[in-house]
Amino acid sequence: MKSIRISAFGAIKDGREAKLYTLTNHAGMSAAFTDYGGALVKLLVPDKDGRFLDVVLGYKDAAGYEAGGESIGIPVGRNANRIAGASFELGGVAYDLTPNENGNNLHSGNDFYGKRFWEVIEAEDDHITFQMHSPDGDQGFPGSLDMKVRCELTEDNELRFTYDAVPDKDTVINMTNHSYFNLNGHDSGTILSHRVMLDSDAFTRADVQSIPTGEIVDVTGTPMDFRDGRVIGADIDSPYEAILLGQGYDHNWVLKNEGKFAKVAEAVGDKSGIVMEVYTDLPGVQVYTGNFLDQEPGKEGAVYPRRAGVCFETQYFPDAVHHEGFPSPICRAGEVYHTVSAYRFVSISG
């Protein structure tokens, strides 16, 4: 039965109480979000035998999200991924951000969107909409805006994220969701046996600090070629330069969707038979195989080892603000920032 359930989700250090909003569709699939950080906490989907598995990594309560440092399940903004030198110039004005990774800015610095309470402005049986006011100068970015994230669970077992904002100054906006998926179950170990397909002929080459060089590299004949499907673990420790620098897969693939909402990726859990299809209208996707997870304490007593989950972070390319040849993450004053990404689940019959 389609429904929404609201429950307590514990308190953070300053005493503020968080809530958990659980959406369930007619098929029994459910998605739970917390207003602390706007994080996706649980995602129950049917496996090949009709059993429901929780396929996202998460924490047991708000305190876990407050303490956690791996961006698990959160909406990332105002700019996802990296900006070189933690600064950029826009309209002749230089803007300084917080350097929080090797002198660069990762996921907009330490004042993360995922460490704030979001206002719930809609809570219906099939969707919840979070909103957060981001003032001029927030995280160092110009322009004030109200970021809205609509999280919808459809009757087709699709979890859809819609992002909307209108800045009052030219600014950078590049939102994504940073959920870690393990399609064999969140507590089932690593995702090395998952098979992944990417509709991409190329990736953006990056340096030792994961900052793009500006070069677009053809995937043909490399461990980066997922066009016909590839088991994640097959080449994740290969001596290929990009993989060595990323300590596994942590790269931006160039998508072929031409700005249209389309299927761009697929992942299959070998044990569960669960197939996840990824859709977006954005030009890139960062596939990250949890290379820096390190015995992270999670929900239901789980401890997440290295490579316990894989992220499909739909996005503008990393450091795009510094590369004229990349699709631009600049949203002009008064323009509507609007983008949609989705994760659709089906299962192979048992």
C-alpha positions, -999 to +999 in steps of 0.1 A: +000+000+000+013+034-010+021+055+021+044+078+040+055+072+076+072+098+098+093+086+128+119+099+151+156+096+140+175+107+170+192+140+179+225+157+169+250+171+194+232+205+198+200+186+208+179+192+177+158+162+168+158+147+133+129+128+116+128+099+092+104+099+063+097+065+048+079+063+014+064+030+003+048+022-031+022-004-039+048-030-048+063-027-013+095-009-023+104+017+002+128+046+006+136+064+038+151+099+041+161+121+071+157+158+073+191+160+088+213+162+058+185+152+034+201+118+033+188+086+018+190+063+048+173+030+035+162+017+002+143-017+002+139-033-032+128-069-041+155-094-051+152-123-076+133-143-049+109-115-040+127-107-007+133-071+001+169-060+006+182-027+018+207-017-010+222+015+003+248+021+030+236+042+059+237+051+096+213+041+123+204+077+134+211+114+129+242+112+151+257+088+127+253+112+098+266+141+119+298+121+127+302+104+094+328+116+070+321+097+038+291+117+024+269+086+027+235+091+010+235+129+011+227+156-015+260+173-024+261+209-032+264+238-040+291+221-061+297+184-061+332+170-067+364+191-069+374+226-077+412+230-082+429+254-058+397+259-039+390+291-059+375+303-092+368+335-110+334+345-123+325+378-139+360+392-131+356+384-094+377+358-075+359+336-051+378+316-024+364+284-011+375+261+017+405+239+009+396+205+023+415+181+001+451+187-009+445+224-012+415+218-034+378+221-026+358+188-025+320+187-023+320+225-015+342+224+016+335+214+052+302+232+056+284+204+037+248+205+027+247+170+043+255+184+077+225+207+079+188+204+086+166+207+055+131+220+056+104+196+045+080+216+023+061+186+009+055+152+024+032+130+003+026+093-002+049+092-032+074+120-026+091+143-002+105+177-011+134+192+009+143+229+007+173+247+021+181+284+019+217+290+008+226+327+013+250+348-008+285+338+002+275+304+015+305+281+013+322+309-006+299+309-036+282+340-049+244+344-050+215+335-028+192+306-037+166+282-023+177+247-032+148+222-036+153+185-038+123+164-047+127+127-038+100+106-055+093+069-053+073+058-084+051+028-090+078+016-115+103+011-086+122+042-096+137+066-071+138+100-088+157+131-076+147+165-090+168+196-082+155+231-086+169+266-077+170+301-090+201+321-079+200+359-077+237+362-089+257+342-114+270+312-096+282+276-098+256+249-092+263+212-095+241+190-073+243+153-070+233+124-047+261+105-030+244+072-021+266+041-019+248+011-035+254-025-027+228-045-047+235-077-027+225-059+005+241-030+024+258-055+048+269-081+023+305-071+019+321-055-011+307-046-045+336-062-064+314-089-080+288-063-093+286-060-131+284-024-143+276-009-177+282+027-187+270+044-219+302+063-223+331+063-248+354+084-227+364+097-193+381+129-181+417+123-173+428+135-138+460+140-120+472+125-087+449+148-068+419+138-090+418+172-107+410+169-144+438+178-168+413+188-195+420+158-216+391+135-227+404+099-230+389+072-251+381+041-230+387+016-259+411-011-249+413+001-212+399-010-179+377+021-181+356+006-209+322-005-194+302-002-226+295-039-228+295-044-191+324-052-168+327-068-134+340-041-110+366-062-094+381-075-127+405-046-132+400-024-101+436-030-090+452-030-125+484-010-132+465+013-155+475+049-147+440+063-140+432+034-117+465+037-098+459+074-093+423+069-081+432+038-060+404+021-078+375+036-098+369+072-088+365+089-122+341+110-143+327+093-174+315+115-203+279+106-211+263+104-245+228+116-235+233+151-251+215+168-222+184+146-224+171+124-196+182+089-206+196+057-192+233+061-188+244+032-166+234-001-151+246-022-122+237-058-113+240-076-080+253-111-088+238-127-057+205-108-054+197-105-091+188-069-085+194-046-115+197-009-110+194+014-140+207+050-137+191+079-156+201+115-159+201+146-180+235+157-168+267+153-189+288+132-165+288+105-139+314+099-112+316+062-105+333+058-071+339+023-057+343+033-020+381+031-021+384+052+011+358+035+032+376+020+062+355-002+085+328+026+087+302+017+114+268+017+098+232+008+105+219-025+119+253-033+133+270-033+099+306-023+095+314-012+060+348-023+046+367-008+018+346-010-014+314-018+004+294+003-020+295+020-054+283+056-061+269+068-094+272+106-089+255+123-119+271+157-124+288+183-144+324+173-148+348+179-119+365+213-119+344+223-149+345+260-138+382+260-149+378+242-182+361+260-211+359+228-231+337+211-204+299+217-201+295+247-179+282+245-143+275+282-143+239+292-136+231+328-144+212+352-122+174+346-125+179+314-145+163+282-134+187+254-124+167+222-130+180+187-134+167+151-129+184+119-121+169+085-112+176+050-101+152+023-114+152-012-100+142-045-116+152-080-107+162-111-127+138-139-120+150-165-096 
